[in-house]
Amino acid sequence: MAWFKKPQYATIKGPKPLEIPPGLWTRCDGCHQLIYNKELAANLKVCPKCKYHFRLSAFEWLNLLLEEGTYKEYDARIKPADPLGFVDSKKYTDRLKEDQEKTKLLEAVVTGEGLIGPFRTCIGAMDFSFRGGSMGSVVGEKITRLIEKAIQKKNPLVIISTSGGARMQEGVLSLMQMAKTSAAIGRLNKASLPYISILTNPTTGGVAASFASLGDIIISEPQAVIGFAGARVIEQTIRQKLPLHFQKSEFLLQHGFIDMIVERRNIKETIIKILEIIS
């Protein structure tokens, strides 16, 4: 016989909890607050509370910088192959197909020309959503052809970089793109044509160690991670504790690696002013 009996309560049927449709809100990686997606888009994907800069796709960058109706794409049909027949937990070709379907791009960079203000400019924009913006053979080839177009047309060059580094599925062929793109930038310098490099979060590995770091003017977005190897790898190699905010754009500006940090809403105006001075 039970000494105590739990009282029986009647179930009260109230209104169902409010269901929020998916895709309306985004949680900021900086301040962890919820942001209404329409407000975020209107603010160029910059958090209105803490100014954290979310990533833009390649075509979002082109729409931000270029005058409407002036863009002409280069090498739109070049797509990656699988020279090594690489397989890990999945075939490299299957991974490429997944990213192509997800991003509607054939590769991690889009190149072309258009007007930034009054200036006809050769421009390239990388997309982190495609294989982490990694640089494989086709990325290196498209960047090199873009630079050669700038030399041929005597146009200034602007490249927006975001990358996790070299593409491991293409092995040494990927690493060769560092020398290839750097040599092309050398030819651009000999032609006395300006190159503005824009570094976004993150710009690392082989891209940071090649064309992204060779700009006449290097601009970064706030709080962008920029560097070659990861901080943990460096600490384990040199067996020293790294400074706070190591590899953040503010740290690199203090140490002379980049020329300026510019918020996204001001970046087009800044590029136009630079081109006016150089011209």
Buried (B, 14 or more C-beta within 10 A) or exposed (E): EEEEEEEEEEEEEEEEEEEEEEEEBBEBBBEEBEBEEEEBEEBBBBBBEBBBBBBBBBBBBBEBBBEEEEBEEBBBEBEBEBBEEBEEEEBBBEBBEEBBEEBEBBBBBBBBBBBBBEBEBBBBBBBBBBBBBBBBBBBBBBBBBBBBBBBEEEBBBBBBBBBBBBBBBBBEBBBBBBEBBBEBBEBBEEEEBBBBBBBBBBBBBBBBBBBBBBBBBBBBBBBBBBBBBBEEEBBEEEEEEEEEEBBBBEBBBEEEBBBEBBEBEEBBEBBBEBBEEEE
